[in-house]
């Protein structure tokens, strides 16, 4: 589904050059859930932005469904960490927005929005504005908006990072329930190693900047997984320790660089 071939990114600001991401190679299969994890500034979100076609590659190439990405990738739904819902539109109207932009007939929009509200458990909240919804509800609306036009791929950039611990677990369970219903391809950026292991088929560990892929680990824990219980599984603990051993030195390097 996604093929990343020696893709790298260099930013130029004035006379300063910053290598944000060293050339990386990665293939993500159809229906696979892959998490990207690494220290702050290692290029995880930059890579996601390149897959989304928001940021052009400086080197190499990225293909989505065998097509080179040379502009906004309309085949992928993108959910950012920040709340991007329009405050003057209701939950239903926010979910409908990508369908309106695509010129979908009104009757089809109404049916699809109703389906999406039911999918994320908000069928009674379609008429509420974002300010009238809890943080978790707004995340559900944002997820429904991404799913509304049925993209084959979801790009999720720390979507639950701002939530409290209990709500994050509930949203993880919700995302897994939705993913297991149709197995869309998901690329998920997170700083939370526990979250990455809980959700993923594979976890990709990035080094400190300039980011490179340090390790890729397959998560062979059985599904379905309960975020409330899986942390007590012996296999989970072994994976967590192994991945932490790879990740911790990179976090320390990034910290020392920031303090230098």
N, C-alpha and C positions, 0 to 999 in steps of 0.2 A: 504493500500500500504506500509506504513512504520509504524512499531511498535517499540517504544522505551520503554524498560522495566527495570526500576531502573538502567539505564545506567549512570555511573559516570567515571570520569577520574582524575587520580593522576599522576603527573610527578615527577620523582626522578632525581635530578641533584646533583651528588656527594652525600653528606650526607643530602642534603636538600630535603624535601618533600613538594610539592605544590599541594593542592587540587584545580584543575581548575574547576571542575564541580561536584556538589553534585549529587547523584543518582536522575534522573528525569524519569518521565513516560509521554509519549505522543504518541498519535496515529494520523496519517495523512492519510486521505482518498484518494482514487484514484481520480485524477483530481482536488484535492484541492490545493489552493494557500495559503501557510502559511508563515508568516514572523516572524523571531526571532529578538527581539530587547532588548537592555539592555546596561549598561555601558561598557566601554572598559575593557577587561580582565575577563568578566563574564562567558566565556565558549561558547558563541554562535558559533564562528568559529570552536572551538574544537568539538562541537556536530556535526556540518556539516561535519568535517573531519572524524568523526567516522561513519556517515552515508555513506560517500564516501568510507570507508574502508581504508583510508590512515593512520588513527590513531586507534589503537586497544582500545577497552573499558577496563577499569580497574575493573569495576564491572558491573553486569547486562548484558543485551544483546540488540542488535538491529536487527530487521528482516526487510527485504525488499521483498515484494511480497511473504511473508510466508517463506522466506529462511534466515537463520542466516547470518549476514555479518561477514566473517572471513578473509577477504582480500580485495583487490581492487574491488569495486563494479562497474562492467562493465555495469550494467543495468542503471546507472545514468550518465548524463552529468554534468560536473563540470566546472563552470565559476568563476574564481577568480577575485579579485579586480585589481591585477597587470595584465598588458598586457603580455600575454604569447604567442603571435604570434611569429613565427620564422621569423626574419627579412630578411632572404635570400629566403623565399618562397613568392610567390604572394598570393593575397587574395584567389584565387581559390585553390592554392596548400595547403594553410593552412587549408581551409575547408575540403579538400580531405584527409588530413593526417589520421584522425581516420578510414576512410574507407580503406586506403592503408594498415594500420596496421592490419585490420581485413581480408585482402586478398580479398576484393570485386573486381570483374572484372572491368577492365578499362572503358569499355563502360558504365557500371552502375554508376561508379564514376562520369564520365563526366555529365551524365544526372542528377544525384543527386546534384552535385555542382551547376549546372545551376539553378535547382529548388530552392536551398537554397539562392543563390544570389538574385533571384527574390523575394523570401519571405521577405528578409531584405532590399529590395530596392537598391541593389548594382549590378544589372545586367550589368551595363556598367563599373564596376571597378574590374572585376575578374583578370585582368592582372596587377593590381597595387600592389606594395610592401607596407608593413606596413608604411614605412617612407613617402610614398606618399599619405597617407590617413589621414584624420582628426581624432581626438580622438573619436568622435561619430561613424565614419565609422569603426574604428578598433574594437569598442565594438560590432558593428553589425556583423563584420566578426567572432569575438569570439563567439557570440551567434549562428551564422550559423554553426560554427564548432561543438558546443555542440549538435545542432539539427540534424547534418548530418546523424548520424547512427540511428536516431529515437529512442532515449532512452525514457523509460516511465516516467522517473523522471529527473528534472533539479535541481541541487544544485547551487545556485547563492550567492556568498559571496561578498557583497557590490559591485556589478558589475558596478554601476554608481557613486560610491562615489567620484571619481576623476574628474567628469565632472562639468562644470559650471551649474548654476541653470536652465538656459533656455534649455540647451542640455539635462539635466537630465529629464526634463518634457517630452521632445520629445521621449527619450529612454523609459521612463515609458509607454507612449502611444503605442510605437512600441511593447514592451513586452506584454502588455495587448492584443493588436490586434492578435499577434501570439498565445498567450495562449488561447484566446477565439476561435481560429480556430480549435484546437484539444484537449484542456483541459488536458495537461500534468500535472502531479503532480509537484508542485514547492515548494521548501523550500528556502526561501530568507532571508539572513542575512543583516541587515541594522542598522545604527545608526540614521536614519532619520524617526521620527515618522510619519510625513506627508506622506512620501513615503510608509511606511508600511500600513497605513490605506487606501491609495489610491489603492494599488494593491491587497490587501489580502482578503481572505475569513475569516481568523482568524489571530489575532496577539497574539504572545506569549511573555510576558514580563518576562525578567530574572532579578534576584536580582544581587547585587554586589557579587564579588568573596568570597567564592566559589559559583558559580552560581547555582541557583535553579529556578524552575518556580514559579513566584510570582502570575501571573494572565494570564488567557487566555480569550480573548474577541472576540466574533464573530462580523464581520463587515457586517451589514445587509443593507448597502447602495446599491441601485439598480445598475445593470450593463446594458449596458456598461458605464464606468466612464471616464470622461474627466479630466485628471490631471490639465488642465488649469482652470477648473471651479469648480471642486468638493470641493475645500477648502472653497467656499462661501456657501456651503450647511449647513443648521442648524444642521442636523444630524451628519455631519462630525465634526463640531465644538464641539458638545457634546461628541463625541467619543474621539476626540483629548484631550479635557480637562480631561476626566476621565482617559485615559491611561497615560497622563502626570502626573496626581496625583499619579499614581502607580510607574511611572518611575523616577520622579525627586528625591525622597529620596534615591534611589539606586545610582543615579549618584553622589549625594552629599557624600554618604558613600564611594564610590570608589575614589572620589577626595580626601577626608580626609585621606584615607588609603595611597594613593600615596604620600601625603605630609608629612606623619608621619615619 
